[in-house]
Amino acid sequence: MAKLPTAEQFWQFCLQCYPGMQQSLLRLQDDLGANVNLLLLLLYAEQQHWYWSDAEIARLHQAVLPANQQYTLPIRQLRRQLSEQPTIKAALLEAELAAEKLEQQALLTVCPEPAHPSDTDLLARYLRQLAPQAERWQQTLFDLRQSLMH
């Protein structure tokens, strides 16, 4: 049976992957409202050849919303507004990373047991839930997957 990562294993996966895919992840976050932590979890799951149903992906998205809306988004908005205050901006970035960890813990807490069917295109299925014209994001998804290979 497939085993979910621990919170620390998932955090380390994210720290390793994020720099190479930051631009693509932020584009999906800013343009579609995608959750970066959920995108990273789905990338991890795809790499493991796991499958979750559309309903399970939707539940994961719903599970991360409270921490995202209550902590991460307000901190991020304030950090982005303070371009002239580098010391405060750095402290807010640390707070934002702590909020991101809370989001990841929320995701892993409700994460369903992974299955191994053939359709593991989890990212595209998540984006279709956010935007009906998700096909236009295929290049971004390709770029994310390519980043994992480097």
Secondary structure, 3 states (H helix, E strand, C coil): CCCCCCHHHHHHHHHHHHHHHHHHHHHHHHHHCCCHHHHHHHHHHHHCCCECCHHHHHHHHHHHHHHHHHHHHHHHHHHHHCCCCHHHHHHHHHHHHHHHHHHHHHHHHHCCCCECCCCCCHHHHHHHHHCCCHHHHHHHHHHHHHHHHC
